[in-house]
């Protein structure tokens, strides 16, 4: 069976696993869970997880994927020893990246799917994070002034679950952050969801100053940055100071130089 769906980072073809081996992946493993087909692909230096054709995670030995996951990394550098909450582990791309770039970061992750968490641990056995199996919205409701950075990368198919777009979650997220904390959201745009994005931003602005960073033109994703009293100029200066820049990650700095308020 061939699955063709718009992924979170472009168009992916979910082909029979023997085709992936012909494409150079040395290991291709398929799982079925309900109406989901999960494909785990591995090769030297590359590990990829797809769910019904959508790319959920990509781990590369050189850390940077040149896709939307990378854009969360500089935000950890805004804090000396950041305490981070991530909702939506996937197969662990962002945790892997932050572990390598900011080893002092303390990361909690809430993942609703225990099977996906097991895949993440297998692909990244040295992952340094406290993984909590549960509902991210319910977890956020319970914590107060605990985190410097909240990363929301929870998806069901190609959409953010509705609970994370409701007023209650936004209020709870603000309460879960420290005074200078920020929330960063991966939002996969589409023409049909333009009105939804505008409505979501309006809700976010009741609790936060909201900025947008555009990922590469080859993806449909943007990063929404929700801050409290921090200007776009201050965010950019913090990003510049917080991490080392070279030719491998300069595309991130160029994108952050285009940060703007919504």
KATA-V925526 format. One record per pair of residues at least 12 apart in sequence whose ideal C-beta (glycine too) atoms are under 6 Angstrom apart, sorted by the first residue. I is the first residue (numbers start at 1). GAP is how many residues later the second one is. D is the distance in Angstrom with one decimal. If there is no record, write none. Layout:
[[I GAP D] [I GAP D]]
This chain:
[[2 13 6.0] [3 49 5.9] [3 50 4.4] [5 47 5.9] [5 48 3.4] [5 49 5.9] [7 47 4.4] [7 48 4.6] [8 46 5.6] [8 180 5.1] [9 46 5.5] [9 58 4.6] [9 210 4.6] [12 41 5.4] [12 43 5.4] [14 36 5.8] [14 39 4.2] [17 13 5.3] [20 21 5.5] [25 16 4.5] [25 18 4.8] [26 17 5.3] [27 15 4.1] [28 13 5.3] [36 15 5.6] [36 16 5.7] [37 15 5.7] [38 13 5.3] [45 16 3.9] [46 14 5.6] [47 12 4.3] [47 76 4.8] [49 42 4.0] [54 104 5.7] [56 34 4.4] [57 33 4.2] [57 34 3.3] [57 36 4.5] [58 35 5.8] [59 34 5.7] [59 37 5.3] [63 34 5.5] [63 37 5.3] [64 184 5.7] [64 185 5.8] [67 152 5.7] [68 118 5.7] [68 147 4.5] [68 151 5.5] [68 153 3.8] [69 24 4.5] [69 25 5.4] [70 182 5.9] [71 142 5.9] [71 144 5.6] [71 152 4.7] [72 22 5.2] [72 79 5.4] [72 112 5.7] [73 24 5.3] [73 28 5.5] [74 165 4.4] [74 169 5.7] [74 178 5.9] [75 74 5.7] [75 109 5.5] [76 22 5.2] [76 26 4.6] [76 29 5.4] [77 165 2.3] [77 166 4.2] [78 160 4.3] [78 164 5.5] [79 69 4.5] [81 23 4.8] [82 23 4.9] [82 66 4.5] [82 67 5.5] [83 23 4.8] [83 64 5.2] [83 65 5.2] [84 21 5.6] [84 23 4.7] [84 65 4.7] [85 23 5.1] [85 62 4.5] [85 65 4.9] [86 23 4.5] [86 65 4.4] [87 23 5.2] [87 49 3.5] [87 65 5.1] [87 67 5.0] [88 65 4.2] [88 66 3.5] [89 20 4.7] [89 22 3.8] [89 28 5.9] [89 31 5.4] [91 28 5.2] [91 29 4.7] [91 32 5.4] [92 28 3.7] [92 32 4.8] [92 35 5.6] [95 12 5.9] [95 32 5.6] [95 34 4.8] [96 28 5.1] [99 29 5.1] [107 22 4.2] [108 22 4.8] [109 20 5.1] [109 22 5.0] [110 22 4.8] [110 24 5.7] [110 26 4.3] [110 29 4.8] [114 19 5.0] [117 14 5.4] [136 18 5.9] [137 26 4.6] [137 32 5.1] [140 32 4.8] [140 33 5.7] [140 36 5.0] [141 31 4.8] [143 33 4.7] [144 31 5.5] [145 33 5.4] [146 30 5.9] [147 29 5.8] [147 30 5.6] [147 34 5.7] [148 30 5.7] [148 33 5.0] [150 23 5.8] [150 33 4.3] [151 33 5.3] [152 33 4.5] [153 33 4.7] [158 30 5.9] [165 35 5.4] [167 36 5.8] [170 33 5.7] [170 34 5.9] [170 37 5.3] [174 33 4.4] [182 45 4.7] [183 43 4.2] [184 39 5.7] [184 41 5.4] [185 39 4.3] [186 35 5.8] [187 35 5.4] [187 37 5.5] [188 32 5.3] [188 33 5.2] [189 31 4.9] [201 61 5.2] [204 22 5.5] [208 18 3.6] [209 18 5.0] [210 16 5.5] [210 52 4.7] [211 14 4.4] [211 21 5.4] [211 48 5.3] [211 50 5.4] [212 50 5.5] [213 42 5.6] [213 43 5.9] [213 46 5.3] [232 27 4.9] [232 29 5.7] [236 20 5.7] [236 23 5.8] [239 17 4.9]]
